[in-house]
């Protein structure tokens, strides 16, 4: 895991930070990329049935399931705040070009250029669209850092 050694480092909040809170399904460290998981049918059509624990975060292991970056370190079962729209300093794995779309490299808690991909084979293959994690504000190289805008 390449995660930023300083944890979650937010540079911009665009006026109002966009953070959601959910339940950690495992121990998650601040700065780690997270995905979501859970059972079908946990919410209904009204907000009266919604609880923050309905959203369950885990350490992201699939770039297409990247939803944000953990703000704090929390153990399994505890409430975890996650930035879903922020300007952050992120580790780079491979090249990151300023102004380009980036993808989350889930296994490394880092970002890289999105690049190009083949046409999806079926409706469940989100391919390039599913891998967009945001855009780079500065360039970075493997082992370094870049200022990126995460937007899930």
BALUMLO-673863 format. One record per residue (C-alpha): residue number from 1; chain; x, y, z; residue in three letters. Coordinates in nm, 4 decimals, decimal comma, padded with zeros to 6 digits. Example, Ala and Ser with C-alpha at 12.3 -4.5 7.8 and 13.67 -1.06 7.14 Angstrom:
residues 2
{1 "A" {01,2300 -00,4500 00,7800} "ALA"},
{2 "A" {01,3670 -00,1060 00,7140} "SER"},
//
This chain:
residues 152
{1 "A" {00,0000 00,0000 00,0000} "UNK"},
{2 "A" {00,1439 00,3362 -00,1121} "UNK"},
{3 "A" {-00,0987 00,5556 00,0861} "UNK"},
{4 "A" {00,0157 00,9101 00,1715} "UNK"},
{5 "A" {00,2296 00,8694 00,4870} "UNK"},
{6 "A" {00,0673 01,1829 00,6313} "UNK"},
{7 "A" {-00,2801 01,0250 00,6023} "UNK"},
{8 "A" {-00,5675 01,2220 00,4513} "UNK"},
{9 "A" {-00,4382 01,5608 00,3315} "UNK"},
{10 "A" {-00,7071 01,7842 00,1848} "UNK"},
{11 "A" {-00,5943 02,0978 00,0029} "UNK"},
{12 "A" {-00,9285 02,2364 -00,1202} "UNK"},
{13 "A" {-01,2840 02,1816 -00,0037} "UNK"},
{14 "A" {-01,4493 02,3906 -00,2789} "UNK"},
{15 "A" {-01,6418 02,5936 -00,0214} "UNK"},
{16 "A" {-01,8249 02,3026 00,1392} "UNK"},
{17 "A" {-01,6533 01,9710 00,1951} "UNK"},
{18 "A" {-01,8425 01,6798 00,0459} "UNK"},
{19 "A" {-01,8087 01,4062 00,3025} "UNK"},
{20 "A" {-02,0336 01,1089 00,3684} "UNK"},
{21 "A" {-02,0315 00,8897 00,6759} "UNK"},
{22 "A" {-02,0816 00,5158 00,6831} "UNK"},
{23 "A" {-01,9768 00,2051 00,8718} "UNK"},
{24 "A" {-01,6260 00,0645 00,8334} "UNK"},
{25 "A" {-01,6409 -00,3085 00,7508} "UNK"},
{26 "A" {-01,2744 -00,3469 00,8462} "UNK"},
{27 "A" {-00,9975 -00,1305 00,9877} "UNK"},
{28 "A" {-00,9428 00,1546 00,7429} "UNK"},
{29 "A" {-00,6627 00,4101 00,7753} "UNK"},
{30 "A" {-00,6944 00,7791 00,6970} "UNK"},
{31 "A" {-00,5839 00,8342 00,3369} "UNK"},
{32 "A" {-00,6829 00,4882 00,2146} "UNK"},
{33 "A" {-00,9074 00,4572 -00,0894} "UNK"},
{34 "A" {-01,2443 00,3049 -00,0083} "UNK"},
{35 "A" {-01,5240 00,1263 -00,1897} "UNK"},
{36 "A" {-01,8761 00,0374 -00,0764} "UNK"},
{37 "A" {-02,0507 -00,2917 -00,0232} "UNK"},
{38 "A" {-02,3632 -00,4215 00,1428} "UNK"},
{39 "A" {-02,6887 -00,6077 00,1160} "UNK"},
{40 "A" {-02,9672 -00,5307 -00,1301} "UNK"},
{41 "A" {-03,2750 -00,3495 -00,0040} "UNK"},
{42 "A" {-03,1335 -00,1744 00,3049} "UNK"},
{43 "A" {-03,3068 00,1527 00,2162} "UNK"},
{44 "A" {-03,6632 00,2326 00,1146} "UNK"},
{45 "A" {-03,8099 00,5263 -00,0737} "UNK"},
{46 "A" {-03,8209 00,7487 00,2365} "UNK"},
{47 "A" {-03,5394 00,9013 00,4378} "UNK"},
{48 "A" {-03,7066 00,7819 00,7575} "UNK"},
{49 "A" {-03,5572 00,4367 00,6930} "UNK"},
{50 "A" {-03,2050 00,5581 00,6151} "UNK"},
{51 "A" {-02,9215 00,5174 00,8660} "UNK"},
{52 "A" {-02,5551 00,6071 00,8143} "UNK"},
{53 "A" {-02,4763 00,2419 00,8864} "UNK"},
{54 "A" {-02,6598 00,1469 00,5652} "UNK"},
{55 "A" {-02,3473 00,2621 00,3782} "UNK"},
{56 "A" {-02,0625 00,0147 00,4396} "UNK"},
{57 "A" {-01,7037 00,1019 00,3468} "UNK"},
{58 "A" {-01,4131 -00,1323 00,2892} "UNK"},
{59 "A" {-01,0558 -00,0853 00,1659} "UNK"},
{60 "A" {-01,1028 -00,0473 -00,2087} "UNK"},
{61 "A" {-00,9831 -00,3487 -00,4051} "UNK"},
{62 "A" {-01,1428 -00,2617 -00,7396} "UNK"},
{63 "A" {-01,0892 00,0682 -00,9222} "UNK"},
{64 "A" {-01,4473 00,0634 -01,0490} "UNK"},
{65 "A" {-01,5759 00,0611 -00,6886} "UNK"},
{66 "A" {-01,3668 00,3602 -00,5730} "UNK"},
{67 "A" {-01,5985 00,6088 -00,4010} "UNK"},
{68 "A" {-01,3624 00,8268 -00,1986} "UNK"},
{69 "A" {-01,0803 00,8585 00,0518} "UNK"},
{70 "A" {-01,1032 00,7855 00,4243} "UNK"},
{71 "A" {-01,0518 01,1000 00,6315} "UNK"},
{72 "A" {-00,9729 00,9248 00,9602} "UNK"},
{73 "A" {-00,8573 00,5849 01,0810} "UNK"},
{74 "A" {-01,1437 00,3722 01,2106} "UNK"},
{75 "A" {-01,1764 00,0089 01,3141} "UNK"},
{76 "A" {-01,4413 -00,2337 01,1949} "UNK"},
{77 "A" {-01,7950 -00,1384 01,2985} "UNK"},
{78 "A" {-01,7161 00,2269 01,3673} "UNK"},
{79 "A" {-01,8433 00,5260 01,1704} "UNK"},
{80 "A" {-01,6007 00,6444 00,8996} "UNK"},
{81 "A" {-01,6044 00,9850 00,7270} "UNK"},
{82 "A" {-01,5116 00,9659 00,3577} "UNK"},
{83 "A" {-01,4300 01,2536 00,1223} "UNK"},
{84 "A" {-01,6157 01,2062 -00,2050} "UNK"},
{85 "A" {-01,5392 01,5434 -00,3681} "UNK"},
{86 "A" {-01,2160 01,7124 -00,2648} "UNK"},
{87 "A" {-00,8757 01,8377 -00,3778} "UNK"},
{88 "A" {-00,6193 01,6121 -00,2081} "UNK"},
{89 "A" {-00,2536 01,5182 -00,2220} "UNK"},
{90 "A" {-00,2379 01,1583 -00,3446} "UNK"},
{91 "A" {00,0419 00,9114 -00,4064} "UNK"},
{92 "A" {00,1185 00,8359 -00,7713} "UNK"},
{93 "A" {00,1827 00,4936 -00,9166} "UNK"},
{94 "A" {00,2909 00,5521 -01,2728} "UNK"},
{95 "A" {00,2593 00,8797 -01,4584} "UNK"},
{96 "A" {00,0070 01,1469 -01,3693} "UNK"},
{97 "A" {-00,0250 01,4333 -01,6163} "UNK"},
{98 "A" {-00,1656 01,7690 -01,5052} "UNK"},
{99 "A" {-00,5184 01,8257 -01,6323} "UNK"},
{100 "A" {-00,5757 01,4622 -01,7295} "UNK"},
{101 "A" {-00,8303 01,2147 -01,6008} "UNK"},
{102 "A" {-00,6961 00,9828 -01,3352} "UNK"},
{103 "A" {-00,7915 00,6414 -01,2066} "UNK"},
{104 "A" {-00,7640 00,5051 -00,8561} "UNK"},
{105 "A" {-00,5181 00,2174 -00,8368} "UNK"},
{106 "A" {-00,7057 00,0465 -00,5577} "UNK"},
{107 "A" {-00,4405 -00,2035 -00,4531} "UNK"},
{108 "A" {-00,1923 00,0786 -00,3945} "UNK"},
{109 "A" {-00,4123 00,3630 -00,2605} "UNK"},
{110 "A" {-00,2619 00,5733 -00,5367} "UNK"},
{111 "A" {-00,3548 00,7313 -00,8695} "UNK"},
{112 "A" {-00,2333 00,7043 -01,2292} "UNK"},
{113 "A" {-00,3352 00,8420 -01,5686} "UNK"},
{114 "A" {-00,6582 00,6844 -01,6880} "UNK"},
{115 "A" {-00,5327 00,6182 -02,0398} "UNK"},
{116 "A" {-00,7510 00,4394 -02,2923} "UNK"},
{117 "A" {-00,9355 00,1104 -02,2702} "UNK"},
{118 "A" {-01,1214 -00,1263 -02,4982} "UNK"},
{119 "A" {-01,4932 -00,1044 -02,5665} "UNK"},
{120 "A" {-01,6907 -00,2807 -02,2892} "UNK"},
{121 "A" {-01,7873 -00,6404 -02,3560} "UNK"},
{122 "A" {-02,1271 -00,6185 -02,1826} "UNK"},
{123 "A" {-02,3531 -00,3923 -01,9762} "UNK"},
{124 "A" {-02,1830 -00,4888 -01,6473} "UNK"},
{125 "A" {-01,8377 -00,3794 -01,7711} "UNK"},
{126 "A" {-01,8097 -00,0098 -01,6871} "UNK"},
{127 "A" {-01,4646 00,0001 -01,8499} "UNK"},
{128 "A" {-01,3185 00,3498 -01,8838} "UNK"},
{129 "A" {-01,6203 00,5326 -01,7382} "UNK"},
{130 "A" {-01,6116 00,3179 -01,4255} "UNK"},
{131 "A" {-01,2442 00,3888 -01,3668} "UNK"},
{132 "A" {-01,2633 00,7700 -01,3668} "UNK"},
{133 "A" {-01,1681 00,8836 -01,0158} "UNK"},
{134 "A" {-01,1099 01,2501 -01,0903} "UNK"},
{135 "A" {-00,8599 01,4825 -01,2551} "UNK"},
{136 "A" {-00,5024 01,5841 -01,1793} "UNK"},
{137 "A" {-00,4281 01,9494 -01,0940} "UNK"},
{138 "A" {-00,0504 01,8865 -01,0932} "UNK"},
{139 "A" {00,1707 01,6266 -01,2568} "UNK"},
{140 "A" {00,3341 01,3471 -01,0630} "UNK"},
{141 "A" {00,5555 01,0453 -01,1193} "UNK"},
{142 "A" {00,5566 00,6995 -00,9664} "UNK"},
{143 "A" {00,6661 00,7222 -00,6034} "UNK"},
{144 "A" {00,5754 01,0914 -00,5840} "UNK"},
{145 "A" {00,2575 01,2857 -00,5177} "UNK"},
{146 "A" {00,0110 01,4973 -00,7159} "UNK"},
{147 "A" {-00,2689 01,7368 -00,6314} "UNK"},
{148 "A" {-00,5815 01,5678 -00,7589} "UNK"},
{149 "A" {-00,9526 01,6357 -00,7573} "UNK"},
{150 "A" {-01,1364 01,3226 -00,6490} "UNK"},
{151 "A" {-01,4927 01,3070 -00,7653} "UNK"},
{152 "A" {-01,6839 00,9854 -00,7453} "UNK"},
//
